[in-house]
Amino acid sequence: MSTPHIIPKAVLYYDARSAWSLAVLLALEEKGYGKDEVDLKLVNLSKGENFSPTFLRINPKGTVPTLVVPFENTLTPDMESRYKAITDTEAIIAFLDKSRSIMSHTHTTSAAPAPALSPATIELSAMAKSIIALIHSSPASPELLFYFNAGDSTTLKTVSPSVSAFLKGRKGALEHYLAEDEANEIRVSEKTKKFWLDKKSTTEELLASLDEADKSEPDLSEGGKKAREEYFEKTKAAWEVGLALVLTKLSKELVGPFALGEQISIVDVHLAAWLHELVTLSGGDTRDNGIAAISRLEAHVGGGFTLAKDAVTAVPAMAPRSSSNPATPATAIEPPKPKLAVLWDTLTERPSWQKVFGVRG
Ligand SMILES: N[C@@H](CCC(=O)N[C@@H](CS)C(=O)NCC(=O)O)C(=O)O
């Protein structure tokens, strides 16, 4: 009797509050992966689970998303490691794109189509690389924009509880791991210990900048006043300076209606997750239409920031029937919109968006 051939599954470590994790979930949907192909494992960042010794053995950077994939043709017991971890969103999405195609015989029950999401020409590939690099650059970081997301005291009161709770959860976890190490309950390398100490000090710095965030201006101590001013300055630098430049550059690079033109590509799954996060941080909603979502984002960036309204879309409108025009719909030109508004409307219509972010109402 032959032993059943068990093929190990890929494992995606993710957090549903992490923008880049959601980009990978969108990619899984767009590529038509079945539930039997990838196991999803939650790593709760707000509880510092990404710093656990177990997770750091998988990804020493302690970041999600992380995709652990079995090596091909290495299902022999003598292999030291039969898995490899892909720890970068761009590489994970590229891997998922290549691993499921019409030609591939994967162990799947999914009959969904497997469209190629990577651009086919050199020119489009270069454009894809450039946009992906732009939205993964430091000034575009969803984490930075989450940490520094209030330019006045009223907004600070609203946003600081969730930011503080997140940071306190991380700090607690780091202290716990460091204490376990101190008590010799766990054995970790000097490198890991240093990693924890560095993360703890940056977390504490961020927490200090939110010190007294719940107090009204007149009740602040001198230190509290200074910390608040600095926090507002950092928010301004992040949104009004850094992100504004990224958004302006991005909207010049977009083709429309998708990032690279008429067809969805890998760029769009990165963009969808990133844009969704920015609009959410700006107080917008998944159910907003493109113009509403992007207007919220523009207002939240501050300093009178606006994007060029350079996307002209034609909507079909029924023209009166006549002998020269039997039934052909005429087209009406809508007022020009920012390209990002068109992209938002295009992405929110997709089943992948609705599955990952919730159905549009
Ligand atoms: N360059 C990495 C960044 C991933 C990343 O920073 N992920 C965030 C969540 S969106 C994270 O895991 N942060 C945890 C931490 O830095 O402690 C990528 O593109 O995959």
The ligand as an SDF file (V2000), in Angstrom:
LIG
                    3D

 20 19  0  0  0  0  0  0  0  0999 V2000
    9.3110   45.9670    4.4320 N   0  0  0  0  0  0  0  0  0  0  0  0
    8.3740   45.0770    5.0310 C   0  0  0  0  0  0  0  0  0  0  0  0
    7.6010   45.8240    6.0930 C   0  0  0  0  0  0  0  0  0  0  0  0
    6.5570   45.0170    6.7770 C   0  0  0  0  0  0  0  0  0  0  0  0
    6.1120   45.7520    8.0190 C   0  0  0  0  0  0  0  0  0  0  0  0
    6.7360   46.7070    8.4680 O   0  0  0  0  0  0  0  0  0  0  0  0
    5.0370   45.2710    8.6200 N   0  0  0  0  0  0  0  0  0  0  0  0
    4.5190   45.9010    9.7970 C   0  0  0  0  0  0  0  0  0  0  0  0
    3.0120   45.8230    9.8040 C   0  0  0  0  0  0  0  0  0  0  0  0
    2.2920   46.6230    8.3860 S   0  0  0  0  0  0  0  0  0  0  0  0
    5.0500   45.1420   11.0120 C   0  0  0  0  0  0  0  0  0  0  0  0
    5.1140   43.9410   11.0060 O   0  0  0  0  0  0  0  0  0  0  0  0
    5.4360   45.8530   12.0660 N   0  0  0  0  0  0  0  0  0  0  0  0
    5.8260   45.2700   13.2830 C   0  0  0  0  0  0  0  0  0  0  0  0
    7.0300   45.9130   13.8780 C   0  0  0  0  0  0  0  0  0  0  0  0
    7.7670   46.5830   13.1740 O   0  0  0  0  0  0  0  0  0  0  0  0
    7.2240   45.7180   15.0600 O   0  0  0  0  0  0  0  0  0  0  0  0
    7.4390   44.5380    3.9990 C   0  0  0  0  0  0  0  0  0  0  0  0
    7.1780   45.2110    3.0020 O   0  0  0  0  0  0  0  0  0  0  0  0
    6.9750   43.4240    4.1640 O   0  0  0  0  0  0  0  0  0  0  0  0
  1  2  1  0
  2  3  1  0
  2 18  1  0
  3  4  1  0
  4  5  1  0
  5  6  2  0
  5  7  1  0
  7  8  1  0
  8  9  1  0
  8 11  1  0
  9 10  1  0
 11 12  2  0
 11 13  1  0
 13 14  1  0
 14 15  1  0
 15 16  2  0
 15 17  1  0
 18 19  2  0
 18 20  1  0
M  END
$$$$
